[in-house]
Amino acid sequence: ATIRNDPLGMRQQVTFLLEGWMRVNSEAPGSEKALAQYMQLLQQHGVGKLEDQTERFFRHSTELAVEAVLKTATRPEVTEGEVPNPEASPPQNTLNYNVIDVYAKLVALLVRYMNSGGTQEQVAAQRISLLNKVLGITMRTLMAHYERNKSGANLPTTPAEGGVNVTTEPRGNWDQRPWYRLLLN
């Protein structure tokens, strides 16, 4: 979740790969051929082959998916004449979780299909290893996101870091809902 000697343009590359997955998922859902082609594209970019590339892909993908959900925040409408209850908590923004759901589907498919073969036990061990890696990356990314929000330092803002400040919540008001949804999936 921190910038760890990422090559220039890494975030843009991951954005391109995620957009490709969104297209595959919407245009050919459930297509084995489309999934195989997408997996081949990921492997061409080193995902699943090179440890660093795999880590970067999942870290940036997680950040991008959470940022996309937070960008969808909309305030609930108050009907005319409605009197707010002073004892009730303020209404929360409504979020659209489509990006998180599609990303979680990608992760599940990668854990299921991205392995180098072998015996049934070897494949199972590879799947568990990838799942552990993804969960570890997700937790580190979650903690870094929380710390940035808590301290008021928002998401990457320089072109080298590949981002724009998109945190919509005020400082110290960390929204756990996208993370919960990701882990729930």
Secondary structure, DSSP 8 states (H G I E B T S, - for coil): ----S--TTHHHHHHHHHHHHHHHHHHSTT-HHHHHHHHHHHHHTTTTTSHHHHHHHHHHHHHHHHHHHHHT-B-----TT----TTS-----B---HHHHHHHHHHHHHHHH-----SHHHHHHHHHHHHHHHHHHHHHHHHHHHHHHHHT--S--STTTT------S-TT----HHHHHHHH-
